[in-house]
Amino acid sequence: MDFVEVVPSLYRIELDFVNAYLWCDPGDLTLVDSGYHGTGAAVLDAVRRLGQDPAELRRVIVTHSHDDHTGGASEIVETLPDVSVIASRADAPVIRGEREQAAPVLEDWERRMADGLPDLPKAPPVRVDLEVEDGDLLGFAGGATVVAVPGHTAGSIAIHLPLHRVLFTGDIAANVQRLIPGVFHLDRAEAQRSFERLADLDVDTACFGHGEPVAHDAATALRSVAAEL
């Protein structure tokens, strides 16, 4: 586990192959994604090592219902029961354990990639305190906007911080070796349309569930990829 400042107020917490992100407003912390089950304590330890107080963590936003993004949330909630868990209305039943996760539709090259990945522990169910939809506003970072980006899962969301020109893409995009429209999608065509929607946003910094953030001129990088789809 490692962490690094992406831009002022924003930190990437690297949990092996997946990222969580911490946004720091004074006395008001926001976590975007939570890693896989077993990483919750490491996430809170990273918050402390960054000089922040975990007791000031107000919300955990889950961009989608896959185990490597939701698994740490139950551990964080056990430690900090007043934290609000936020997810899309469509993915919330999966996160709560009320519905099974739909399997992605894989290309042959994705099957080979999936075969080489480690088995992940199943994410325990966790409550969802706030179910959000496209265009909803969240009270941090001077105003955060929920952007519906279905395709990776039915209810995948991105989070756009217009004031800071920051975007959290979830897994609709990834930047492992190169920037791509993510992998392991439920609906590839829909995921590509969602990627194109993100490429239309005015952002300077883009943060991905997997891979390195793009800290400068992210809109140009996203649009360059979208133009080739």
Buried (B, 14 or more C-beta within 10 A) or exposed (E): BEBEEBBEBBBBBBBBBBBBBBBBBEEBBBBBBBBBBEBBEBBBBBBEEBEBEBEBBBBBBBBBBBBBBBBBBBBBBEBBEEBBBBBBBBBBBBBBBEEEBEEBEBEEEBEEEEEEEEEBEEBBBBBBBBBBEBEBEBEBBEEBBBBBBBBBBBBBBBBBBBEBBBBBBBBBBBBEEEBBBBBBBBBBEBBBBBBBBBBEBEBBBBBBBBBBBBBEEBBEBBBEBBEEE
